[in-house]
Amino acid sequence: MVDVFRNAEAAVGIAQEAVAIKAKVLWLQKGVISEDAKNIALAAGMKFVMDRCPKQEIPLLGLEK
């Protein structure tokens, strides 16, 4: 998982890098919103989450270890 804590302007470049390394998930933190990054990730078959915090979301989904 590539977890993006940068501003939205950086998200597109990070999405391209995530595709290059064959990441399975691109996760944009709260407040990071980029439709372009979303489109890049989804076109590459990645799972994508935007404007959410994994620390808050993962326990809600029952995925913590």
PDB file of N, H, CA, C and O in Angstrom:
ATOM      1  N   MET A   1       0.843  -1.178   0.000  1.00  0.00           N
ATOM      2  CA  MET A   1       0.000   0.000   0.000  1.00  0.00           C
ATOM      3  C   MET A   1       0.884   1.235   0.000  1.00  0.00           C
ATOM      4  O   MET A   1       1.821   1.346   0.791  1.00  0.00           O
ATOM      5  N   VAL A   2       0.575   2.156  -0.895  1.00  0.00           N
ATOM      6  H   VAL A   2      -0.186   2.066  -1.537  1.00  0.00           H
ATOM      7  CA  VAL A   2       1.232   3.457  -0.899  1.00  0.00           C
ATOM      8  C   VAL A   2       0.274   4.417  -0.214  1.00  0.00           C
ATOM      9  O   VAL A   2      -0.838   4.641  -0.693  1.00  0.00           O
ATOM     10  N   ASP A   3       0.704   4.984   0.906  1.00  0.00           N
ATOM     11  H   ASP A   3       1.607   4.802   1.295  1.00  0.00           H
ATOM     12  CA  ASP A   3      -0.111   5.868   1.729  1.00  0.00           C
ATOM     13  C   ASP A   3       0.381   7.295   1.524  1.00  0.00           C
ATOM     14  O   ASP A   3       1.524   7.608   1.857  1.00  0.00           O
ATOM     15  N   VAL A   4      -0.467   8.164   0.979  1.00  0.00           N
ATOM     16  H   VAL A   4      -1.396   7.910   0.708  1.00  0.00           H
ATOM     17  CA  VAL A   4      -0.048   9.505   0.576  1.00  0.00           C
ATOM     18  C   VAL A   4      -0.420  10.533   1.637  1.00  0.00           C
ATOM     19  O   VAL A   4      -1.596  10.791   1.893  1.00  0.00           O
ATOM     20  N   PHE A   5       0.611  11.113   2.248  1.00  0.00           N
ATOM     21  H   PHE A   5       1.567  10.903   2.040  1.00  0.00           H
ATOM     22  CA  PHE A   5       0.442  12.178   3.227  1.00  0.00           C
ATOM     23  C   PHE A   5       0.781  13.539   2.626  1.00  0.00           C
ATOM     24  O   PHE A   5       0.767  14.545   3.336  1.00  0.00           O
ATOM     25  N   ARG A   6       1.079  13.584   1.351  1.00  0.00           N
ATOM     26  H   ARG A   6       1.090  12.767   0.775  1.00  0.00           H
ATOM     27  CA  ARG A   6       1.471  14.828   0.676  1.00  0.00           C
ATOM     28  C   ARG A   6       0.248  15.593   0.218  1.00  0.00           C
ATOM     29  O   ARG A   6      -0.879  15.117   0.355  1.00  0.00           O
ATOM     30  N   ASN A   7       0.469  16.788  -0.330  1.00  0.00           N
ATOM     31  H   ASN A   7       1.384  17.175  -0.442  1.00  0.00           H
ATOM     32  CA  ASN A   7      -0.660  17.574  -0.821  1.00  0.00           C
ATOM     33  C   ASN A   7      -1.212  16.966  -2.114  1.00  0.00           C
ATOM     34  O   ASN A   7      -0.575  16.121  -2.742  1.00  0.00           O
ATOM     35  N   ALA A   8      -2.399  17.412  -2.491  1.00  0.00           N
ATOM     36  H   ALA A   8      -2.917  18.098  -1.980  1.00  0.00           H
ATOM     37  CA  ALA A   8      -3.077  16.843  -3.656  1.00  0.00           C
ATOM     38  C   ALA A   8      -2.275  17.029  -4.936  1.00  0.00           C
ATOM     39  O   ALA A   8      -2.343  16.183  -5.828  1.00  0.00           O
ATOM     40  N   GLU A   9      -1.525  18.105  -5.046  1.00  0.00           N
ATOM     41  H   GLU A   9      -1.469  18.792  -4.321  1.00  0.00           H
ATOM     42  CA  GLU A   9      -0.724  18.350  -6.245  1.00  0.00           C
ATOM     43  C   GLU A   9       0.333  17.267  -6.458  1.00  0.00           C
ATOM     44  O   GLU A   9       0.707  16.985  -7.596  1.00  0.00           O
ATOM     45  N   ALA A  10       0.806  16.672  -5.393  1.00  0.00           N
ATOM     46  H   ALA A  10       0.502  16.901  -4.468  1.00  0.00           H
ATOM     47  CA  ALA A  10       1.827  15.621  -5.485  1.00  0.00           C
ATOM     48  C   ALA A  10       1.226  14.242  -5.767  1.00  0.00           C
ATOM     49  O   ALA A  10       1.951  13.313  -6.123  1.00  0.00           O
ATOM     50  N   ALA A  11      -0.079  14.107  -5.612  1.00  0.00           N
ATOM     51  H   ALA A  11      -0.667  14.862  -5.322  1.00  0.00           H
ATOM     52  CA  ALA A  11      -0.716  12.795  -5.688  1.00  0.00           C
ATOM     53  C   ALA A  11      -0.593  12.140  -7.063  1.00  0.00           C
ATOM     54  O   ALA A  11      -0.459  10.919  -7.151  1.00  0.00           O
ATOM     55  N   VAL A  12      -0.637  12.931  -8.134  1.00  0.00           N
ATOM     56  H   VAL A  12      -0.747  13.922  -8.063  1.00  0.00           H
ATOM     57  CA  VAL A  12      -0.548  12.348  -9.474  1.00  0.00           C
ATOM     58  C   VAL A  12       0.807  11.676  -9.681  1.00  0.00           C
ATOM     59  O   VAL A  12       0.873  10.538 -10.146  1.00  0.00           O
ATOM     60  N   GLY A  13       1.875  12.371  -9.342  1.00  0.00           N
ATOM     61  H   GLY A  13       1.821  13.295  -8.964  1.00  0.00           H
ATOM     62  CA  GLY A  13       3.213  11.792  -9.481  1.00  0.00           C
ATOM     63  C   GLY A  13       3.388  10.559  -8.617  1.00  0.00           C
ATOM     64  O   GLY A  13       4.013   9.584  -9.033  1.00  0.00           O
ATOM     65  N   ILE A  14       2.837  10.603  -7.419  1.00  0.00           N
ATOM     66  H   ILE A  14       2.329  11.396  -7.082  1.00  0.00           H
ATOM     67  CA  ILE A  14       2.933   9.451  -6.529  1.00  0.00           C
ATOM     68  C   ILE A  14       2.112   8.287  -7.080  1.00  0.00           C
ATOM     69  O   ILE A  14       2.526   7.132  -6.976  1.00  0.00           O
ATOM     70  N   ALA A  15       0.959   8.581  -7.660  1.00  0.00           N
ATOM     71  H   ALA A  15       0.623   9.519  -7.744  1.00  0.00           H
ATOM     72  CA  ALA A  15       0.149   7.524  -8.281  1.00  0.00           C
ATOM     73  C   ALA A  15       0.925   6.860  -9.408  1.00  0.00           C
ATOM     74  O   ALA A  15       0.903   5.636  -9.542  1.00  0.00           O
ATOM     75  N   GLN A  16       1.607   7.656 -10.214  1.00  0.00           N
ATOM     76  H   GLN A  16       1.625   8.650 -10.105  1.00  0.00           H
ATOM     77  CA  GLN A  16       2.414   7.099 -11.308  1.00  0.00           C
ATOM     78  C   GLN A  16       3.539   6.224 -10.761  1.00  0.00           C
ATOM     79  O   GLN A  16       3.830   5.166 -11.319  1.00  0.00           O
ATOM     80  N   GLU A  17       4.171   6.661  -9.673  1.00  0.00           N
ATOM     81  H   GLU A  17       3.935   7.521  -9.220  1.00  0.00           H
ATOM     82  CA  GLU A  17       5.225   5.862  -9.043  1.00  0.00           C
ATOM     83  C   GLU A  17       4.652   4.575  -8.458  1.00  0.00           C
ATOM     84  O   GLU A  17       5.286   3.522  -8.533  1.00  0.00           O
ATOM     85  N   ALA A  18       3.464   4.655  -7.881  1.00  0.00           N
ATOM     86  H   ALA A  18       2.950   5.510  -7.821  1.00  0.00           H
ATOM     87  CA  ALA A  18       2.827   3.463  -7.305  1.00  0.00           C
ATOM     88  C   ALA A  18       2.532   2.430  -8.395  1.00  0.00           C
ATOM     89  O   ALA A  18       2.699   1.229  -8.184  1.00  0.00           O
ATOM     90  N   VAL A  19       2.100   2.902  -9.542  1.00  0.00           N
ATOM     91  H   VAL A  19       1.965   3.878  -9.714  1.00  0.00           H
ATOM     92  CA  VAL A  19       1.862   1.997 -10.671  1.00  0.00           C
ATOM     93  C   VAL A  19       3.179   1.349 -11.094  1.00  0.00           C
ATOM     94  O   VAL A  19       3.231   0.147 -11.355  1.00  0.00           O
ATOM     95  N   ALA A  20       4.236   2.150 -11.159  1.00  0.00           N
ATOM     96  H   ALA A  20       4.193   3.126 -10.946  1.00  0.00           H
ATOM     97  CA  ALA A  20       5.543   1.641 -11.600  1.00  0.00           C
ATOM     98  C   ALA A  20       6.080   0.536 -10.692  1.00  0.00           C
ATOM     99  O   ALA A  20       6.743  -0.390 -11.158  1.00  0.00           O
ATOM    100  N   ILE A  21       5.792   0.639  -9.394  1.00  0.00           N
ATOM    101  H   ILE A  21       5.254   1.391  -9.014  1.00  0.00           H
ATOM    102  CA  ILE A  21       6.293  -0.388  -8.469  1.00  0.00           C
ATOM    103  C   ILE A  21       5.271  -1.512  -8.245  1.00  0.00           C
ATOM    104  O   ILE A  21       5.480  -2.414  -7.434  1.00  0.00           O
ATOM    105  N   LYS A  22       4.163  -1.428  -8.990  1.00  0.00           N
ATOM    106  H   LYS A  22       3.994  -0.695  -9.649  1.00  0.00           H
ATOM    107  CA  LYS A  22       3.118  -2.450  -8.917  1.00  0.00           C
ATOM    108  C   LYS A  22       2.474  -2.548  -7.531  1.00  0.00           C
ATOM    109  O   LYS A  22       2.176  -3.639  -7.043  1.00  0.00           O
ATOM    110  N   ALA A  23       2.268  -1.388  -6.912  1.00  0.00           N
ATOM    111  H   ALA A  23       2.510  -0.502  -7.308  1.00  0.00           H
ATOM    112  CA  ALA A  23       1.556  -1.361  -5.629  1.00  0.00           C
ATOM    113  C   ALA A  23       0.138  -1.868  -5.846  1.00  0.00           C
ATOM    114  O   ALA A  23      -0.414  -1.747  -6.940  1.00  0.00           O
ATOM    115  N   LYS A  24      -0.435  -2.425  -4.815  1.00  0.00           N
ATOM    116  H   LYS A  24       0.013  -2.523  -3.926  1.00  0.00           H
ATOM    117  CA  LYS A  24      -1.792  -2.962  -4.921  1.00  0.00           C
ATOM    118  C   LYS A  24      -2.857  -1.950  -4.498  1.00  0.00           C
ATOM    119  O   LYS A  24      -4.010  -2.032  -4.922  1.00  0.00           O
ATOM    120  N   VAL A  25      -2.454  -0.996  -3.658  1.00  0.00           N
ATOM    121  H   VAL A  25      -1.517  -0.929  -3.314  1.00  0.00           H
ATOM    122  CA  VAL A  25      -3.407  -0.013  -3.124  1.00  0.00           C
ATOM    123  C   VAL A  25      -2.751   1.365  -3.118  1.00  0.00           C
ATOM    124  O   VAL A  25      -1.580   1.509  -2.767  1.00  0.00           O
ATOM    125  N   LEU A  26      -3.527   2.376  -3.515  1.00  0.00           N
ATOM    126  H   LEU A  26      -4.478   2.259  -3.801  1.00  0.00           H
ATOM    127  CA  LEU A  26      -3.110   3.771  -3.364  1.00  0.00           C
ATOM    128  C   LEU A  26      -4.111   4.408  -2.408  1.00  0.00           C
ATOM    129  O   LEU A  26      -5.312   4.438  -2.676  1.00  0.00           O
ATOM    130  N   TRP A  27      -3.603   4.915  -1.295  1.00  0.00           N
ATOM    131  H   TRP A  27      -2.627   4.891  -1.077  1.00  0.00           H
ATOM    132  CA  TRP A  27      -4.468   5.475  -0.252  1.00  0.00           C
ATOM    133  C   TRP A  27      -4.084   6.930  -0.047  1.00  0.00           C
ATOM    134  O   TRP A  27      -2.957   7.234   0.342  1.00  0.00           O
ATOM    135  N   LEU A  28      -5.037   7.840  -0.314  1.00  0.00           N
ATOM    136  H   LEU A  28      -5.953   7.593  -0.630  1.00  0.00           H
ATOM    137  CA  LEU A  28      -4.828   9.263  -0.085  1.00  0.00           C
ATOM    138  C   LEU A  28      -5.440   9.642   1.256  1.00  0.00           C
ATOM    139  O   LEU A  28      -6.624   9.409   1.502  1.00  0.00           O
ATOM    140  N   GLN A  29      -4.629  10.222   2.106  1.00  0.00           N
ATOM    141  H   GLN A  29      -3.668  10.412   1.907  1.00  0.00           H
ATOM    142  CA  GLN A  29      -5.048  10.586   3.460  1.00  0.00           C
ATOM    143  C   GLN A  29      -6.154  11.631   3.459  1.00  0.00           C
ATOM    144  O   GLN A  29      -6.485  12.210   2.424  1.00  0.00           O
ATOM    145  N   LYS A  30      -6.719  11.861   4.643  1.00  0.00           N
ATOM    146  H   LYS A  30      -6.450  11.390   5.483  1.00  0.00           H
ATOM    147  CA  LYS A  30      -7.764  12.881   4.803  1.00  0.00           C
ATOM    148  C   LYS A  30      -7.281  14.205   4.237  1.00  0.00           C
ATOM    149  O   LYS A  30      -6.160  14.638   4.503  1.00  0.00           O
ATOM    150  N   GLY A  31      -8.133  14.834   3.462  1.00  0.00           N
ATOM    151  H   GLY A  31      -9.044  14.482   3.246  1.00  0.00           H
ATOM    152  CA  GLY A  31      -7.815  16.126   2.879  1.00  0.00           C
ATOM    153  C   GLY A  31      -7.048  16.065   1.572  1.00  0.00           C
ATOM    154  O   GLY A  31      -6.871  17.088   0.910  1.00  0.00           O
ATOM    155  N   VAL A  32      -6.588  14.874   1.188  1.00  0.00           N
ATOM    156  H   VAL A  32      -6.732  14.043   1.726  1.00  0.00           H
ATOM    157  CA  VAL A  32      -5.857  14.718  -0.076  1.00  0.00           C
ATOM    158  C   VAL A  32      -6.851  14.183  -1.105  1.00  0.00           C
ATOM    159  O   VAL A  32      -7.264  13.024  -1.044  1.00  0.00           O
ATOM    160  N   ILE A  33      -7.230  15.048  -2.055  1.00  0.00           N
ATOM    161  H   ILE A  33      -6.895  15.988  -2.105  1.00  0.00           H
ATOM    162  CA  ILE A  33      -8.250  14.701  -3.027  1.00  0.00           C
ATOM    163  C   ILE A  33      -7.703  14.938  -4.425  1.00  0.00           C
ATOM    164  O   ILE A  33      -7.332  16.060  -4.770  1.00  0.00           O
ATOM    165  N   SER A  34      -7.653  13.880  -5.230  1.00  0.00           N
ATOM    166  H   SER A  34      -7.955  12.969  -4.950  1.00  0.00           H
ATOM    167  CA  SER A  34      -7.151  13.989  -6.598  1.00  0.00           C
ATOM    168  C   SER A  34      -7.865  12.976  -7.487  1.00  0.00           C
ATOM    169  O   SER A  34      -7.610  11.774  -7.410  1.00  0.00           O
ATOM    170  N   GLU A  35      -8.746  13.472  -8.315  1.00  0.00           N
ATOM    171  H   GLU A  35      -8.952  14.449  -8.377  1.00  0.00           H
ATOM    172  CA  GLU A  35      -9.435  12.599  -9.271  1.00  0.00           C
ATOM    173  C   GLU A  35      -8.450  12.035 -10.292  1.00  0.00           C
ATOM    174  O   GLU A  35      -8.610  10.903 -10.750  1.00  0.00           O
ATOM    175  N   ASP A  36      -7.432  12.820 -10.650  1.00  0.00           N
ATOM    176  H   ASP A  36      -7.302  13.739 -10.278  1.00  0.00           H
ATOM    177  CA  ASP A  36      -6.430  12.323 -11.597  1.00  0.00           C
ATOM    178  C   ASP A  36      -5.661  11.141 -11.020  1.00  0.00           C
ATOM    179  O   ASP A  36      -5.439  10.150 -11.714  1.00  0.00           O
ATOM    180  N   ALA A  37      -5.255  11.237  -9.760  1.00  0.00           N
ATOM    181  H   ALA A  37      -5.436  12.042  -9.196  1.00  0.00           H
ATOM    182  CA  ALA A  37      -4.562  10.120  -9.113  1.00  0.00           C
ATOM    183  C   ALA A  37      -5.477   8.899  -9.043  1.00  0.00           C
ATOM    184  O   ALA A  37      -5.035   7.769  -9.252  1.00  0.00           O
ATOM    185  N   LYS A  38      -6.738   9.134  -8.750  1.00  0.00           N
ATOM    186  H   LYS A  38      -7.097  10.052  -8.580  1.00  0.00           H
ATOM    187  CA  LYS A  38      -7.723   8.053  -8.708  1.00  0.00           C
ATOM    188  C   LYS A  38      -7.804   7.344 -10.062  1.00  0.00           C
ATOM    189  O   LYS A  38      -7.776   6.116 -10.133  1.00  0.00           O
ATOM    190  N   ASN A  39      -7.902   8.129 -11.124  1.00  0.00           N
ATOM    191  H   ASN A  39      -7.924   9.127 -11.066  1.00  0.00           H
ATOM    192  CA  ASN A  39      -8.011   7.551 -12.465  1.00  0.00           C
ATOM    193  C   ASN A  39      -6.773   6.740 -12.839  1.00  0.00           C
ATOM    194  O   ASN A  39      -6.887   5.679 -13.453  1.00  0.00           O
ATOM    195  N   ILE A  40      -5.600   7.234 -12.473  1.00  0.00           N
ATOM    196  H   ILE A  40      -5.507   8.096 -11.975  1.00  0.00           H
ATOM    197  CA  ILE A  40      -4.346   6.522 -12.749  1.00  0.00           C
ATOM    198  C   ILE A  40      -4.334   5.183 -12.013  1.00  0.00           C
ATOM    199  O   ILE A  40      -4.019   4.146 -12.596  1.00  0.00           O
ATOM    200  N   ALA A  41      -4.678   5.218 -10.734  1.00  0.00           N
ATOM    201  H   ALA A  41      -4.934   6.060 -10.260  1.00  0.00           H
ATOM    202  CA  ALA A  41      -4.659   4.000  -9.917  1.00  0.00           C
ATOM    203  C   ALA A  41      -5.675   2.973 -10.421  1.00  0.00           C
ATOM    204  O   ALA A  41      -5.351   1.796 -10.580  1.00  0.00           O
ATOM    205  N   LEU A  42      -6.875   3.415 -10.665  1.00  0.00           N
ATOM    206  H   LEU A  42      -7.139   4.371 -10.535  1.00  0.00           H
ATOM    207  CA  LEU A  42      -7.918   2.476 -11.098  1.00  0.00           C
ATOM    208  C   LEU A  42      -7.621   1.907 -12.481  1.00  0.00           C
ATOM    209  O   LEU A  42      -7.891   0.734 -12.741  1.00  0.00           O
ATOM    210  N   ALA A  43      -7.067   2.728 -13.366  1.00  0.00           N
ATOM    211  H   ALA A  43      -6.848   3.681 -13.155  1.00  0.00           H
ATOM    212  CA  ALA A  43      -6.710   2.236 -14.705  1.00  0.00           C
ATOM    213  C   ALA A  43      -5.641   1.149 -14.630  1.00  0.00           C
ATOM    214  O   ALA A  43      -5.569   0.280 -15.499  1.00  0.00           O
ATOM    215  N   ALA A  44      -4.814   1.202 -13.589  1.00  0.00           N
ATOM    216  H   ALA A  44      -4.873   1.908 -12.883  1.00  0.00           H
ATOM    217  CA  ALA A  44      -3.759   0.205 -13.406  1.00  0.00           C
ATOM    218  C   ALA A  44      -4.247  -1.011 -12.618  1.00  0.00           C
ATOM    219  O   ALA A  44      -3.476  -1.935 -12.359  1.00  0.00           O
ATOM    220  N   GLY A  45      -5.525  -1.012 -12.236  1.00  0.00           N
ATOM    221  H   GLY A  45      -6.152  -0.262 -12.445  1.00  0.00           H
ATOM    222  CA  GLY A  45      -6.080  -2.152 -11.505  1.00  0.00           C
ATOM    223  C   GLY A  45      -5.825  -2.122 -10.012  1.00  0.00           C
ATOM    224  O   GLY A  45      -6.017  -3.123  -9.322  1.00  0.00           O
ATOM    225  N   MET A  46      -5.393  -0.974  -9.514  1.00  0.00           N
ATOM    226  H   MET A  46      -5.237  -0.161 -10.075  1.00  0.00           H
ATOM    227  CA  MET A  46      -5.135  -0.847  -8.084  1.00  0.00           C
ATOM    228  C   MET A  46      -6.431  -0.578  -7.330  1.00  0.00           C
ATOM    229  O   MET A  46      -7.392  -0.064  -7.901  1.00  0.00           O
ATOM    230  N   LYS A  47      -6.454  -0.923  -6.063  1.00  0.00           N
ATOM    231  H   LYS A  47      -5.672  -1.340  -5.599  1.00  0.00           H
ATOM    232  CA  LYS A  47      -7.519  -0.475  -5.176  1.00  0.00           C
ATOM    233  C   LYS A  47      -7.177   0.965  -4.798  1.00  0.00           C
ATOM    234  O   LYS A  47      -6.005   1.336  -4.746  1.00  0.00           O
ATOM    235  N   PHE A  48      -8.200   1.770  -4.535  1.00  0.00           N
ATOM    236  H   PHE A  48      -9.153   1.468  -4.577  1.00  0.00           H
ATOM    237  CA  PHE A  48      -7.980   3.187  -4.303  1.00  0.00           C
ATOM    238  C   PHE A  48      -8.885   3.694  -3.191  1.00  0.00           C
ATOM    239  O   PHE A  48     -10.079   3.393  -3.154  1.00  0.00           O
ATOM    240  N   VAL A  49      -8.292   4.476  -2.275  1.00  0.00           N
ATOM    241  H   VAL A  49      -7.323   4.720  -2.305  1.00  0.00           H
ATOM    242  CA  VAL A  49      -9.046   5.107  -1.190  1.00  0.00           C
ATOM    243  C   VAL A  49      -8.622   6.573  -1.165  1.00  0.00           C
ATOM    244  O   VAL A  49      -7.440   6.893  -1.292  1.00  0.00           O
ATOM    245  N   MET A  50      -9.612   7.463  -0.998  1.00  0.00           N
ATOM    246  H   MET A  50     -10.572   7.203  -0.895  1.00  0.00           H
ATOM    247  CA  MET A  50      -9.303   8.892  -1.011  1.00  0.00           C
ATOM    248  C   MET A  50      -9.991   9.596   0.159  1.00  0.00           C
ATOM    249  O   MET A  50     -11.137   9.305   0.504  1.00  0.00           O
ATOM    250  N   ASP A  51      -9.249  10.532   0.754  1.00  0.00           N
ATOM    251  H   ASP A  51      -8.319  10.769   0.474  1.00  0.00           H
ATOM    252  CA  ASP A  51      -9.781  11.394   1.816  1.00  0.00           C
ATOM    253  C   ASP A  51     -10.193  10.599   3.054  1.00  0.00           C
ATOM    254  O   ASP A  51     -11.201  10.903   3.693  1.00  0.00           O
ATOM    255  N   ARG A  52      -9.408   9.589   3.378  1.00  0.00           N
ATOM    256  H   ARG A  52      -8.590   9.343   2.859  1.00  0.00           H
ATOM    257  CA  ARG A  52      -9.665   8.779   4.573  1.00  0.00           C
ATOM    258  C   ARG A  52      -8.350   8.452   5.276  1.00  0.00           C
ATOM    259  O   ARG A  52      -7.280   8.485   4.668  1.00  0.00           O
ATOM    260  N   CYS A  53      -8.447   8.140   6.550  1.00  0.00           N
ATOM    261  H   CYS A  53      -9.316   8.113   7.044  1.00  0.00           H
ATOM    262  CA  CYS A  53      -7.270   7.813   7.358  1.00  0.00           C
ATOM    263  C   CYS A  53      -7.260   6.313   7.659  1.00  0.00           C
ATOM    264  O   CYS A  53      -8.215   5.795   8.237  1.00  0.00           O
ATOM    265  N   PRO A  54      -6.177   5.601   7.268  1.00  0.00           N
ATOM    266  CA  PRO A  54      -6.156   4.155   7.528  1.00  0.00           C
ATOM    267  C   PRO A  54      -6.236   3.811   9.012  1.00  0.00           C
ATOM    268  O   PRO A  54      -6.809   2.786   9.381  1.00  0.00           O
ATOM    269  N   LYS A  55      -5.670   4.654   9.858  1.00  0.00           N
ATOM    270  H   LYS A  55      -5.204   5.486   9.559  1.00  0.00           H
ATOM    271  CA  LYS A  55      -5.719   4.364  11.297  1.00  0.00           C
ATOM    272  C   LYS A  55      -7.161   4.345  11.798  1.00  0.00           C
ATOM    273  O   LYS A  55      -7.490   3.609  12.728  1.00  0.00           O
ATOM    274  N   GLN A  56      -8.004   5.142  11.190  1.00  0.00           N
ATOM    275  H   GLN A  56      -7.737   5.740  10.435  1.00  0.00           H
ATOM    276  CA  GLN A  56      -9.419   5.164  11.569  1.00  0.00           C
ATOM    277  C   GLN A  56     -10.229   4.098  10.830  1.00  0.00           C
ATOM    278  O   GLN A  56     -11.127   3.491  11.413  1.00  0.00           O
ATOM    279  N   GLU A  57      -9.925   3.871   9.578  1.00  0.00           N
ATOM    280  H   GLU A  57      -9.195   4.364   9.105  1.00  0.00           H
ATOM    281  CA  GLU A  57     -10.725   2.991   8.730  1.00  0.00           C
ATOM    282  C   GLU A  57     -10.453   1.509   8.942  1.00  0.00           C
ATOM    283  O   GLU A  57     -11.390   0.710   8.959  1.00  0.00           O
ATOM    284  N   ILE A  58      -9.197   1.129   9.104  1.00  0.00           N
ATOM    285  H   ILE A  58      -8.436   1.778   9.090  1.00  0.00           H
ATOM    286  CA  ILE A  58      -8.833  -0.294   9.191  1.00  0.00           C
ATOM    287  C   ILE A  58      -9.524  -0.971  10.370  1.00  0.00           C
ATOM    288  O   ILE A  58     -10.064  -2.063  10.191  1.00  0.00           O
ATOM    289  N   PRO A  59      -9.537  -0.377  11.575  1.00  0.00           N
ATOM    290  CA  PRO A  59     -10.268  -1.039  12.665  1.00  0.00           C
ATOM    291  C   PRO A  59     -11.777  -1.158  12.381  1.00  0.00           C
ATOM    292  O   PRO A  59     -12.407  -2.145  12.760  1.00  0.00           O
ATOM    293  N   LEU A  60     -12.337  -0.163  11.723  1.00  0.00           N
ATOM    294  H   LEU A  60     -11.825   0.639  11.415  1.00  0.00           H
ATOM    295  CA  LEU A  60     -13.771  -0.220  11.393  1.00  0.00           C
ATOM    296  C   LEU A  60     -14.090  -1.382  10.457  1.00  0.00           C
ATOM    297  O   LEU A  60     -15.190  -1.935  10.478  1.00  0.00           O
ATOM    298  N   LEU A  61     -13.106  -1.739   9.637  1.00  0.00           N
ATOM    299  H   LEU A  61     -12.213  -1.290   9.620  1.00  0.00           H
ATOM    300  CA  LEU A  61     -13.282  -2.845   8.704  1.00  0.00           C
ATOM    301  C   LEU A  61     -12.897  -4.198   9.297  1.00  0.00           C
ATOM    302  O   LEU A  61     -13.047  -5.236   8.651  1.00  0.00           O
ATOM    303  N   GLY A  62     -12.398  -4.175  10.539  1.00  0.00           N
ATOM    304  H   GLY A  62     -12.276  -3.332  11.063  1.00  0.00           H
ATOM    305  CA  GLY A  62     -11.989  -5.421  11.195  1.00  0.00           C
ATOM    306  C   GLY A  62     -10.709  -6.008  10.627  1.00  0.00           C
ATOM    307  O   GLY A  62     -10.506  -7.221  10.675  1.00  0.00           O
ATOM    308  N   LEU A  63      -9.840  -5.153  10.087  1.00  0.00           N
ATOM    309  H   LEU A  63     -10.005  -4.167  10.049  1.00  0.00           H
ATOM    310  CA  LEU A  63      -8.630  -5.648   9.436  1.00  0.00           C
ATOM    311  C   LEU A  63      -7.369  -5.510  10.271  1.00  0.00           C
ATOM    312  O   LEU A  63      -6.292  -5.903   9.823  1.00  0.00           O
ATOM    313  N   GLU A  64      -7.478  -4.964  11.470  1.00  0.00           N
ATOM    314  H   GLU A  64      -8.353  -4.645  11.834  1.00  0.00           H
ATOM    315  CA  GLU A  64      -6.271  -4.842  12.303  1.00  0.00           C
ATOM    316  C   GLU A  64      -5.819  -6.207  12.781  1.00  0.00           C
ATOM    317  O   GLU A  64      -6.617  -7.135  12.909  1.00  0.00           O
ATOM    318  N   LYS A  65      -4.524  -6.315  13.042  1.00  0.00           N
ATOM    319  H   LYS A  65      -3.875  -5.561  12.937  1.00  0.00           H
ATOM    320  CA  LYS A  65      -3.976  -7.609  13.491  1.00  0.00           C
ATOM    321  C   LYS A  65      -3.815  -7.624  14.980  1.00  0.00           C
ATOM    322  O   LYS A  65      -3.370  -8.624  15.542  1.00  0.00           O
TER     323      LYS A  65
END
